[in-house]
Amino acid sequence: MPFETLRGNTMSDNETTVMSTEEMIGTITSILKNGMKLGDMTEDEQRAYQASLIEHVTTSQYYTAFYDHETKTIMVETSYFDPLLCVDVTHDSIYFLPLSENGYYPAFMKIIEFIMLDRKKKKAMMEEQKEEEKPKEIPNFDFL
């Protein structure tokens, strides 16, 4: 297999190309600085999303998360209760505030993992709905 194929230089238009290190660091920095769009959510959907996010983070043995009613944000801490990250889920976006110089990145990636899994699940549900909505073809019996 040629090296260019592995790097993505000979890929077709419908395939993704390899992201450079600078692009990846720039994207992660942008997400930390400016947040990420999630799409419009109702208040109930927002609460359900926050609850699912907390549940996902707490499945790890290394982190704990809870909803802070005072700041209306999700606080992510180590299992030893050292604050790592403050996460704000709004009606259409998610924002991050690192609370420590070290150690917040793995917790941040755990949340990015949740966002990816959630989008994948929603995409699958939308595809199922489209399949159900397709009109069934009525057989043509004119030849009889």
DSSP file (Angstrom, degrees, kcal/mol; ACC not computed):
  #  RESIDUE AA STRUCTURE BP1 BP2  ACC     N-H-->O    O-->H-N    N-H-->O    O-->H-N    TCO  KAPPA ALPHA  PHI   PSI    X-CA   Y-CA   Z-CA
    1    1 A M              0   0    0      0, 0.0     5,-0.0     0, 0.0     2,-0.0   0.000 360.0 360.0 360.0 128.0    0.0    0.0    0.0
    2    2 A P    >>  -     0   0    0      0, 0.0     4,-1.2     0, 0.0     3,-0.6  -0.326 360.0-125.0 -67.5 149.2    1.5    3.4   -1.0
    3    3 A F  H 3> S+     0   0    0      1,-0.2     4,-1.8     2,-0.2     5,-0.2   0.845 108.9  61.9 -61.3 -35.8    2.4    5.8    1.8
    4    4 A E  H 3>>S+     0   0    0      1,-0.2     5,-1.9     2,-0.2     4,-1.2   0.858  99.9  55.1 -61.3 -34.6    0.3    8.5    0.2
    5    5 A T  H <45S+     0   0    0     -3,-0.6     3,-0.3     1,-0.2    -1,-0.2   0.902 107.3  49.4 -65.3 -40.0   -2.8    6.4    0.6
    6    6 A L  H  <5S+     0   0    0     -4,-1.2    -1,-0.2     1,-0.2    -2,-0.2   0.864 111.7  48.9 -65.7 -35.4   -2.2    6.0    4.3
    7    7 A R  H  <5S-     0   0    0     -4,-1.8    11,-0.8    10,-0.0    -1,-0.2   0.655 116.0-113.3 -81.9 -15.3   -1.8    9.8    4.6
    8    8 A G  T ><5S+     0   0    0     -4,-1.2     3,-1.0    -3,-0.3    -3,-0.2   0.504  80.1 123.1 100.5   3.2   -5.0   10.6    2.7
    9    9 A N  T 3 <S+     0   0    0     -5,-1.9    -4,-0.2     1,-0.2    -5,-0.1   0.755  81.1  39.5 -72.6 -22.9   -3.4   12.2   -0.4
   10   10 A T  T 3  S+     0   0    0     -6,-0.7    -1,-0.2     2,-0.0    -5,-0.1   0.128  88.0 126.4-111.0  20.2   -5.0    9.8   -2.8
   11   11 A M    <   -     0   0    0     -3,-1.0     6,-0.1    -7,-0.2    -5,-0.0  -0.426  62.3-110.3 -77.5 152.8   -8.4    9.5   -1.1
   12   12 A S    >   -     0   0    0     -2,-0.1     3,-1.3     1,-0.1    -1,-0.1  -0.248  34.5 -99.2 -74.9 170.9  -11.6   10.1   -3.0
   13   13 A D  T 3  S+     0   0    0      1,-0.3    -1,-0.1    -2,-0.0    -2,-0.1   0.800 119.5  56.3 -64.0 -30.7  -13.8   13.2   -2.3
   14   14 A N  T 3  S+     0   0    0      2,-0.1     2,-0.3     0, 0.0    -1,-0.3   0.557  95.5  79.4 -83.5  -4.5  -16.3   11.4   -0.1
   15   15 A E  S <  S-     0   0    0     -3,-1.3     2,-0.2    -7,-0.1    -4,-0.0  -0.710  84.5-114.4 -97.5 152.8  -13.6   10.1    2.3
   16   16 A T        -     0   0    0     -2,-0.3     2,-0.2     1,-0.1    -4,-0.1  -0.540  26.0-131.3 -84.3 152.5  -12.1   12.3    5.0
   17   17 A T        -     0   0    0     -2,-0.2     2,-0.2     1,-0.1    -9,-0.2  -0.598  32.6 -87.2 -99.0 164.9   -8.5   13.3    4.9
   18   18 A V        -     0   0    0    -11,-0.8     2,-0.3    -2,-0.2    -1,-0.1  -0.493  41.7-128.5 -72.3 135.4   -6.0   13.1    7.8
   19   19 A M        -     0   0    0     -2,-0.2    -1,-0.1     1,-0.1     2,-0.1  -0.673  21.6-123.9 -85.8 136.6   -6.0   16.2   10.0
   20   20 A S     >  -     0   0    0     -2,-0.3     4,-2.4     1,-0.1     5,-0.2  -0.343  22.4-111.5 -75.2 162.5   -2.6   17.8   10.7
   21   21 A T  H  > S+     0   0    0      1,-0.2     4,-2.7     2,-0.2     5,-0.2   0.896 118.9  52.0 -60.1 -41.6   -1.4   18.2   14.3
   22   22 A E  H  > S+     0   0    0      1,-0.2     4,-2.4     2,-0.2    -1,-0.2   0.898 109.9  48.8 -63.9 -40.4   -1.7   22.0   14.0
   23   23 A E  H  > S+     0   0    0      2,-0.2     4,-2.5     1,-0.2    -2,-0.2   0.916 112.2  48.8 -65.0 -42.9   -5.3   21.7   12.8
   24   24 A M  H  X S+     0   0    0     -4,-2.4     4,-2.6     2,-0.2     5,-0.2   0.937 113.3  45.7 -63.5 -47.0   -6.2   19.3   15.6
   25   25 A I  H  X S+     0   0    0     -4,-2.7     4,-2.6     1,-0.2    -1,-0.2   0.900 113.2  51.4 -63.0 -40.1   -4.6   21.5   18.3
   26   26 A G  H  X S+     0   0    0     -4,-2.4     4,-2.3    -5,-0.2    -2,-0.2   0.899 110.7  48.1 -62.6 -41.4   -6.3   24.5   16.7
   27   27 A T  H  X S+     0   0    0     -4,-2.5     4,-2.4     2,-0.2    -2,-0.2   0.927 113.2  46.4 -65.8 -45.9   -9.7   22.8   16.8
   28   28 A I  H  X S+     0   0    0     -4,-2.6     4,-2.4     2,-0.2    -2,-0.2   0.913 113.4  49.7 -63.5 -42.5   -9.3   21.6   20.4
   29   29 A T  H  X S+     0   0    0     -4,-2.6     4,-2.5    -5,-0.2    -1,-0.2   0.911 110.5  50.6 -61.8 -42.4   -8.2   25.1   21.5
   30   30 A S  H  X S+     0   0    0     -4,-2.3     4,-3.4     2,-0.2     5,-0.4   0.896 109.8  50.0 -63.0 -41.2  -11.1   26.7   19.7
   31   31 A I  H  X S+     0   0    0     -4,-2.4     4,-1.9     1,-0.2    65,-0.4   0.922 112.8  46.7 -63.9 -43.5  -13.6   24.3   21.4
   32   32 A L  H  < S+     0   0    0     -4,-2.4    64,-0.4     1,-0.2    -2,-0.2   0.893 121.1  38.2 -64.6 -39.1  -12.0   25.1   24.8
   33   33 A K  H  < S+     0   0    0     -4,-2.5    -2,-0.2    -5,-0.2    -3,-0.2   0.904 133.5  18.8 -77.6 -43.2  -12.1   28.9   24.1
   34   34 A N  H  < S-     0   0    0     -4,-3.4    -3,-0.2     1,-0.3    -2,-0.2   0.484  97.1-130.9-113.4  -5.7  -15.4   29.3   22.2
   35   35 A G     <  -     0   0    0     -4,-1.9     2,-0.3    -5,-0.4    -1,-0.3  -0.333  26.4 -84.3  82.8-170.5  -17.4   26.2   23.0
   36   36 A M  E     -A   94   0A   0     58,-2.3    58,-2.2    -2,-0.1     2,-0.2  -1.000  29.1-118.5-143.6 136.3  -19.2   23.9   20.6
   37   37 A K  E     +A   93   0A   0     -2,-0.3    56,-0.3    56,-0.2     3,-0.1  -0.548  27.5 175.2 -73.6 136.6  -22.7   24.1   18.9
   38   38 A L        -     0   0    0     54,-3.3    55,-0.2    -2,-0.2    -1,-0.1   0.579  47.6-102.9-112.5 -19.2  -24.9   21.2   19.8
   39   39 A G        -     0   0    0     53,-1.6    -1,-0.2     2,-0.1     2,-0.0  -0.171  55.3 -47.8 104.1 154.9  -28.1   22.3   18.0
   40   40 A D        -     0   0    0     -2,-0.1     2,-0.3    52,-0.1    52,-0.2  -0.304  59.3-176.9 -63.2 137.9  -31.3   23.8   19.5
   41   41 A M        -     0   0    0     50,-2.3     2,-0.1    -2,-0.0    -2,-0.1  -0.984  23.3-126.1-134.1 144.7  -32.7   22.0   22.6
   42   42 A T     >  -     0   0    0     -2,-0.3     4,-2.5     1,-0.1     5,-0.2  -0.322  40.2 -99.5 -75.7 172.4  -35.8   22.6   24.6
   43   43 A E  H  > S+     0   0    0      1,-0.2     4,-2.2     2,-0.2     5,-0.2   0.897 125.8  48.8 -62.7 -39.8  -35.4   23.1   28.4
   44   44 A D  H  > S+     0   0    0      2,-0.2     4,-2.3     1,-0.2    -1,-0.2   0.911 111.5  48.9 -66.8 -41.7  -36.4   19.4   29.0
   45   45 A E  H  > S+     0   0    0      2,-0.2     4,-2.5     1,-0.2    -2,-0.2   0.881 109.9  53.3 -63.3 -37.8  -34.0   18.2   26.3
   46   46 A Q  H  X S+     0   0    0     -4,-2.5     4,-2.5     2,-0.2    -2,-0.2   0.925 110.1  46.6 -63.0 -45.4  -31.2   20.3   27.9
   47   47 A R  H  X S+     0   0    0     -4,-2.2     4,-2.4     1,-0.2    -2,-0.2   0.898 113.1  49.1 -64.0 -40.7  -31.8   18.8   31.3
   48   48 A A  H  X S+     0   0    0     -4,-2.3     4,-2.4     2,-0.2    -2,-0.2   0.889 110.9  50.6 -65.7 -38.9  -31.9   15.3   29.9
   49   49 A Y  H  X S+     0   0    0     -4,-2.5     4,-2.5     2,-0.2    -2,-0.2   0.920 110.9  48.8 -64.5 -44.0  -28.6   16.0   28.0
   50   50 A Q  H  X S+     0   0    0     -4,-2.5     4,-2.5     2,-0.2    -2,-0.2   0.918 111.7  49.2 -61.7 -43.8  -27.0   17.3   31.2
   51   51 A A  H  X S+     0   0    0     -4,-2.4     4,-2.3     1,-0.2    -2,-0.2   0.906 112.1  48.1 -63.6 -41.3  -28.2   14.2   33.1
   52   52 A S  H  X S+     0   0    0     -4,-2.4     4,-2.4     2,-0.2    -1,-0.2   0.890 111.1  51.3 -65.7 -39.0  -26.8   11.9   30.4
   53   53 A L  H  X S+     0   0    0     -4,-2.5     4,-2.4     2,-0.2    -2,-0.2   0.924 110.7  47.7 -63.4 -45.1  -23.5   13.7   30.4
   54   54 A I  H  X S+     0   0    0     -4,-2.5     4,-2.4     1,-0.2    -2,-0.2   0.918 112.1  50.2 -61.5 -43.5  -23.2   13.4   34.1
   55   55 A E  H  X S+     0   0    0     -4,-2.3     4,-0.7     1,-0.2    -2,-0.2   0.904 110.7  49.8 -62.1 -41.3  -24.0    9.7   34.0
   56   56 A H  H >< S+     0   0    0     -4,-2.4     3,-0.7     1,-0.2     4,-0.4   0.919 112.3  46.5 -64.4 -44.0  -21.4    9.2   31.2
   57   57 A V  H >< S+     0   0    0     -4,-2.4     3,-1.4     1,-0.2     6,-0.3   0.900 109.9  53.3 -66.4 -40.3  -18.7   11.0   33.1
   58   58 A T  H 3< S+     0   0    0     -4,-2.4    -1,-0.2     1,-0.3    -2,-0.2   0.586  89.9  76.1 -76.5  -8.2  -19.4    9.2   36.4
   59   59 A T  T << S+     0   0    0     -4,-0.7    -1,-0.3    -3,-0.7     2,-0.2   0.727  82.3  85.9 -70.4 -18.9  -19.1    5.7   34.7
   60   60 A S  S <  S-     0   0    0     -3,-1.4     3,-0.4    -4,-0.4    50,-0.0  -0.576  78.7-140.6 -79.4 144.0  -15.4    6.3   34.8
   61   61 A Q  S    S+     0   0    0     -2,-0.2    -1,-0.1     1,-0.2    18,-0.1   0.612  99.4  57.0 -77.0 -10.7  -13.6    5.3   37.9
   62   62 A Y  S    S+     0   0    0     -5,-0.1    17,-1.5    16,-0.1     2,-0.3   0.655 105.4  45.6 -95.2 -17.4  -11.4    8.4   37.7
   63   63 A Y  E     -B   78   0A   0     -3,-0.4     2,-0.3    -6,-0.3    15,-0.2  -0.867  52.0-166.3-129.6 157.7  -14.0   11.2   37.6
   64   64 A T  E     -B   77   0A   0     13,-2.5    13,-3.2    -2,-0.3     2,-0.3  -0.968  12.5-169.6-134.2 152.9  -17.1   12.3   39.3
   65   65 A A  E     +B   76   0A   0     -2,-0.3     2,-0.3    11,-0.2    11,-0.2  -0.991   7.1 173.4-143.3 149.7  -19.6   14.9   38.1
   66   66 A F  E     -B   75   0A   0      9,-1.8     9,-2.8    -2,-0.3     2,-0.6  -0.986  35.8-105.9-152.3 157.9  -22.5   16.8   39.5
   67   67 A Y  E     -B   74   0A   0     -2,-0.3     2,-0.8     7,-0.2     7,-0.2  -0.780  28.0-147.8 -88.6 123.7  -24.9   19.6   38.6
   68   68 A D  E  >> -B   73   0A   0      5,-3.3     4,-1.8    -2,-0.6     5,-1.1  -0.830   7.2-165.5 -93.7 109.1  -24.1   22.8   40.6
   69   69 A H  T  45S+     0   0    0     -2,-0.8    -1,-0.2     1,-0.2     5,-0.0   0.772  84.4  59.1 -67.6 -26.2  -27.5   24.5   41.1
   70   70 A E  T  45S+     0   0    0      1,-0.2    -1,-0.2    -3,-0.1    -2,-0.0   0.945 121.5  22.6 -67.0 -49.0  -25.8   27.8   42.1
   71   71 A T  T  45S-     0   0    0      2,-0.2    -2,-0.2    -3,-0.1    -1,-0.2   0.526  99.3-130.5 -96.1  -7.5  -23.9   28.2   38.9
   72   72 A K  T  <5 +     0   0    0     -4,-1.8     2,-0.3     1,-0.2    17,-0.3   0.882  69.8 114.0  56.0  42.4  -26.2   26.1   36.8
   73   73 A T  E   <S-B   68   0A   0     -5,-1.1    -5,-3.3    15,-0.1     2,-0.5  -0.834  72.2-106.4-132.1 170.1  -23.2   24.2   35.4
   74   74 A I  E     -BC  67  87A   0     13,-3.4    13,-3.2    -2,-0.3     2,-0.5  -0.891  29.7-152.4-100.5 127.3  -21.8   20.7   35.6
   75   75 A M  E     -BC  66  86A   0     -9,-2.8    -9,-1.8    -2,-0.5     2,-0.5  -0.879   5.5-160.3-102.1 127.9  -18.7   20.3   37.7
   76   76 A V  E     +BC  65  85A   0      9,-3.1     8,-2.8    -2,-0.5     9,-1.8  -0.931  18.3 170.4-110.1 128.2  -16.3   17.5   36.8
   77   77 A E  E     -BC  64  83A   0    -13,-3.2   -13,-2.5    -2,-0.5     2,-0.0  -0.851  36.0 -99.6-130.7 164.4  -13.8   16.4   39.5
   78   78 A T  E >   -B   63   0A   0      4,-2.2     3,-2.1    -2,-0.3   -15,-0.3  -0.298  46.9 -99.7 -72.0 169.9  -11.3   13.7   40.1
   79   79 A S  T 3  S+     0   0    0    -17,-1.5   -16,-0.1     1,-0.3    -1,-0.1   0.646 128.7  58.4 -67.4 -11.9  -12.4   10.7   42.2
   80   80 A Y  T 3  S-     0   0    0    -18,-0.3    -1,-0.3     2,-0.1   -17,-0.1   0.215 123.1-108.2 -98.2  12.6  -10.5   12.5   45.0
   81   81 A F    <   +     0   0    0     -3,-2.1    -2,-0.1     1,-0.2   -18,-0.0   0.738  67.0 149.7  68.7  28.3  -12.7   15.6   44.5
   82   82 A D        -     0   0    0      1,-0.0    -4,-2.2    18,-0.0    -1,-0.2  -0.832  52.1-117.1 -87.3 122.4  -10.1   17.8   42.9
   83   83 A P  E     +C   77   0A   0      0, 0.0    -6,-0.2     0, 0.0     3,-0.1  -0.359  44.6 161.6 -63.4 135.1  -12.0   20.2   40.6
   84   84 A L  E     +     0   0A   0     -8,-2.8    15,-3.1     1,-0.3    16,-0.8   0.720  55.5   6.8-117.4 -46.1  -11.0   19.8   36.9
   85   85 A L  E     -CD  76  98A   0     -9,-1.8    -9,-3.1    13,-0.3     2,-0.5  -1.000  47.1-148.8-152.0 140.4  -13.6   21.3   34.6
   86   86 A C  E     -CD  75  97A   0     11,-2.3    11,-2.3    -2,-0.3     2,-0.5  -0.964  22.0-164.1-110.1 127.4  -16.8   23.4   34.6
   87   87 A V  E     -CD  74  96A   0    -13,-3.2   -13,-3.4    -2,-0.5     2,-0.6  -0.956   5.1-164.9-119.7 125.5  -19.2   22.5   31.8
   88   88 A D  E     - D   0  95A   0      7,-2.5     7,-2.5    -2,-0.5     2,-0.6  -0.939   1.6-166.3-113.6 114.8  -22.0   24.8   30.8
   89   89 A V  E     - D   0  94A   0     -2,-0.6     5,-0.2   -17,-0.3     2,-0.1  -0.896  14.5-178.4-100.6 116.7  -24.7   23.3   28.6
   90   90 A T        -     0   0    0      3,-2.7   -52,-0.0    -2,-0.6     0, 0.0  -0.315  48.3 -80.1-101.3-171.6  -27.0   26.1   27.1
   91   91 A H  S    S+     0   0    0      1,-0.2   -50,-2.3    -2,-0.1     3,-0.1   0.663 125.9   6.3 -68.0 -14.5  -30.0   25.8   24.8
   92   92 A D  S    S+     0   0    0    -52,-0.2   -54,-3.3     1,-0.1   -53,-1.6   0.417 125.0  39.8-144.7  -0.2  -27.8   25.3   21.7
   93   93 A S  E     -A   37   0A   0    -56,-0.3    -3,-2.7   -55,-0.2     2,-0.4  -0.887  58.1-133.1-145.7 172.6  -24.1   25.0   22.8
   94   94 A I  E     -AD  36  89A   0    -58,-2.2   -58,-2.3    -2,-0.3     2,-0.3  -1.000  21.3-166.8-132.9 136.2  -21.7   23.6   25.3
   95   95 A Y  E     - D   0  88A   0     -7,-2.5    -7,-2.5    -2,-0.4     2,-0.4  -0.905   5.7-149.9-125.2 150.8  -18.9   25.6   27.0
   96   96 A F  E     - D   0  87A   0    -64,-0.4    -9,-0.2   -65,-0.4   -61,-0.1  -0.950  11.2-175.5-125.4 139.6  -15.8   24.5   29.0
   97   97 A L  E     - D   0  86A   0    -11,-2.3   -11,-2.3    -2,-0.4     2,-0.1  -0.897  22.4-141.6-132.3 103.8  -13.9   26.2   31.7
   98   98 A P  E     - D   0  85A   0      0, 0.0   -13,-0.3     0, 0.0   -14,-0.1  -0.430  11.3-167.0 -63.4 135.6  -10.8   24.3   32.9
   99   99 A L        +     0   0    0    -15,-3.1     2,-0.3    -2,-0.1   -14,-0.2   0.396  67.8  40.6-106.1   0.3  -10.4   24.6   36.7
  100  100 A S  S    S-     0   0    0    -16,-0.8     4,-0.2     1,-0.1    -1,-0.1  -0.979  71.7-130.3-144.4 157.1   -6.9   23.4   37.0
  101  101 A E  S    S+     0   0    0     -2,-0.3     2,-0.3     2,-0.1    -1,-0.1   0.863  94.9  37.6 -72.1 -37.0   -3.6   23.7   35.1
  102  102 A N  S    S+     0   0    0      1,-0.1    -1,-0.1     2,-0.1    -3,-0.1  -0.861 110.7  20.6-119.0 148.5   -3.1   20.0   34.9
  103  103 A G  S  > S+     0   0    0     -2,-0.3     4,-0.6     1,-0.1    -1,-0.1   0.338  83.5 103.3  88.4  -7.3   -5.3   17.0   34.5
  104  104 A Y  H  >  +     0   0    0     -4,-0.2     4,-2.5     1,-0.2     5,-0.2   0.769  65.0  75.0 -80.4 -22.9   -8.4   18.6   32.9
  105  105 A Y  H  > S+     0   0    0      1,-0.2     4,-2.6     2,-0.2     5,-0.2   0.902  93.4  48.8 -61.7 -46.2   -7.6   17.3   29.4
  106  106 A P  H  > S+     0   0    0      0, 0.0     4,-1.6     0, 0.0    -1,-0.2   0.889 113.6  48.6 -61.1 -35.8   -8.6   13.6   30.0
  107  107 A A  H  X S+     0   0    0     -4,-0.6     4,-1.6     2,-0.2    -2,-0.2   0.901 110.2  51.7 -67.9 -40.0  -11.9   14.8   31.5
  108  108 A F  H  X S+     0   0    0     -4,-2.5     4,-2.2     1,-0.2    -1,-0.2   0.914 109.4  49.8 -59.6 -44.2  -12.4   17.1   28.6
  109  109 A M  H  X S+     0   0    0     -4,-2.6     4,-2.3     1,-0.2    -1,-0.2   0.823 104.9  57.9 -67.2 -30.7  -11.9   14.2   26.2
  110  110 A K  H  X S+     0   0    0     -4,-1.6     4,-1.6     2,-0.2    -1,-0.2   0.881 108.8  46.2 -63.9 -37.7  -14.4   12.1   28.2
  111  111 A I  H  X S+     0   0    0     -4,-1.6     4,-2.4     2,-0.2    -2,-0.2   0.887 110.2  52.1 -72.5 -39.5  -17.0   14.8   27.5
  112  112 A I  H  X S+     0   0    0     -4,-2.2     4,-2.5     1,-0.2    -2,-0.2   0.890 107.5  54.4 -61.4 -38.6  -16.0   15.0   23.8
  113  113 A E  H  X S+     0   0    0     -4,-2.3     4,-2.6     1,-0.2    -1,-0.2   0.915 107.6  49.6 -59.4 -43.5  -16.5   11.2   23.7
  114  114 A F  H  X S+     0   0    0     -4,-1.6     4,-2.7     2,-0.2    -2,-0.2   0.920 109.8  50.4 -61.7 -44.5  -20.0   11.7   25.1
  115  115 A I  H  X S+     0   0    0     -4,-2.4     4,-2.5     1,-0.2    -2,-0.2   0.920 111.9  48.1 -60.5 -44.2  -20.8   14.3   22.5
  116  116 A M  H  X S+     0   0    0     -4,-2.5     4,-2.2     2,-0.2    -2,-0.2   0.934 113.5  46.3 -62.2 -47.4  -19.6   12.1   19.7
  117  117 A L  H  X S+     0   0    0     -4,-2.6     4,-2.2     1,-0.2    -2,-0.2   0.882 112.3  51.3 -64.0 -38.7  -21.6    9.1   21.0
  118  118 A D  H  X S+     0   0    0     -4,-2.7     4,-2.5     2,-0.2    -1,-0.2   0.922 111.1  47.1 -65.1 -44.6  -24.7   11.2   21.5
  119  119 A R  H  X S+     0   0    0     -4,-2.5     4,-2.4     1,-0.2    -2,-0.2   0.891 111.3  51.7 -64.6 -38.5  -24.5   12.5   17.9
  120  120 A K  H  X S+     0   0    0     -4,-2.2     4,-2.1     2,-0.2    -1,-0.2   0.910 111.0  47.9 -63.0 -42.7  -23.9    9.0   16.6
  121  121 A K  H  X S+     0   0    0     -4,-2.2     4,-2.1     2,-0.2    -2,-0.2   0.907 112.5  48.3 -65.3 -43.0  -27.0    7.8   18.4
  122  122 A K  H  X S+     0   0    0     -4,-2.5     4,-2.3     2,-0.2    -2,-0.2   0.884 110.3  52.0 -65.7 -38.2  -29.2   10.7   17.2
  123  123 A K  H  X S+     0   0    0     -4,-2.4     4,-2.1     2,-0.2    -1,-0.2   0.912 109.8  49.0 -64.0 -42.5  -28.0   10.1   13.6
  124  124 A A  H  X S+     0   0    0     -4,-2.1     4,-2.0     1,-0.2    -2,-0.2   0.895 111.1  50.2 -63.5 -40.2  -28.9    6.5   13.8
  125  125 A M  H  X S+     0   0    0     -4,-2.1     4,-2.2     1,-0.2    -2,-0.2   0.897 109.9  50.4 -65.4 -39.8  -32.4    7.4   15.2
  126  126 A M  H  X S+     0   0    0     -4,-2.3     4,-2.2     1,-0.2    -2,-0.2   0.887 109.5  50.9 -65.7 -38.6  -32.9    9.9   12.4
  127  127 A E  H  X S+     0   0    0     -4,-2.1     4,-2.0     2,-0.2    -1,-0.2   0.883 109.5  50.8 -65.7 -38.4  -32.0    7.3    9.8
  128  128 A E  H  X S+     0   0    0     -4,-2.0     4,-2.1     2,-0.2    -2,-0.2   0.907 109.9  50.0 -63.8 -41.7  -34.4    4.8   11.3
  129  129 A Q  H  X S+     0   0    0     -4,-2.2     4,-2.2     1,-0.2    -2,-0.2   0.893 109.3  51.4 -64.2 -39.6  -37.2    7.5   11.2
  130  130 A K  H  X S+     0   0    0     -4,-2.2     4,-1.2     1,-0.2    -1,-0.2   0.898 108.8  51.3 -63.6 -39.6  -36.4    8.2    7.6
  131  131 A E  H  < S+     0   0    0     -4,-2.0     3,-0.3     1,-0.2    -1,-0.2   0.902 112.1  46.5 -62.9 -40.6  -36.7    4.5    6.8
  132  132 A E  H  < S+     0   0    0     -4,-2.1    -2,-0.2     1,-0.2    -1,-0.2   0.836 111.0  52.8 -70.1 -33.0  -40.1    4.3    8.5
  133  133 A E  H  < S+     0   0    0     -4,-2.2    -1,-0.2    -5,-0.2    -2,-0.2   0.683  81.0 108.8 -78.7 -18.0  -41.3    7.4    6.8
  134  134 A K  S  < S-     0   0    0     -4,-1.2     2,-0.2    -3,-0.3     3,-0.0  -0.380  79.4-114.4 -60.7 130.0  -40.5    6.2    3.3
  135  135 A P        -     0   0    0      0, 0.0     2,-0.3     0, 0.0    -1,-0.1  -0.445  28.9-116.7 -68.5 137.2  -43.7    5.4    1.5
  136  136 A K        -     0   0    0     -2,-0.2     2,-0.3     1,-0.1    -3,-0.0  -0.536  31.7-110.6 -74.5 137.1  -44.1    1.8    0.8
  137  137 A E        -     0   0    0     -2,-0.3    -1,-0.1     1,-0.1    -3,-0.0  -0.516  26.5-137.3 -72.1 127.5  -44.3    1.0   -2.9
  138  138 A I        -     0   0    0     -2,-0.3    -1,-0.1     1,-0.1     2,-0.0  -0.735  24.9-117.0 -85.6 126.6  -47.7   -0.1   -4.0
  139  139 A P        -     0   0    0      0, 0.0     2,-0.7     0, 0.0    -1,-0.1  -0.335  21.6-127.3 -65.5 144.5  -47.5   -3.0   -6.4
  140  140 A N        +     0   0    0      1,-0.1     3,-0.3     2,-0.0    -3,-0.0  -0.833  28.0 176.5 -95.3 113.9  -48.9   -2.4   -9.8
  141  141 A F    >   +     0   0    0     -2,-0.7     3,-1.7     1,-0.2    -1,-0.1   0.075  44.6 115.6-103.0  22.6  -51.4   -5.0  -10.8
  142  142 A D  T 3   +     0   0    0      1,-0.3    -1,-0.2     2,-0.2    -2,-0.0   0.768  65.7  68.0 -63.5 -25.3  -52.3   -3.4  -14.2
  143  143 A F  T 3         0   0    0     -3,-0.3    -1,-0.3     1,-0.3    -2,-0.1   0.667 360.0 360.0 -71.7 -13.4  -50.9   -6.4  -16.0
  144  144 A L    <         0   0    0     -3,-1.7    -1,-0.3     0, 0.0    -2,-0.2   0.477 360.0 360.0 -79.3 360.0  -53.7   -8.6  -14.6
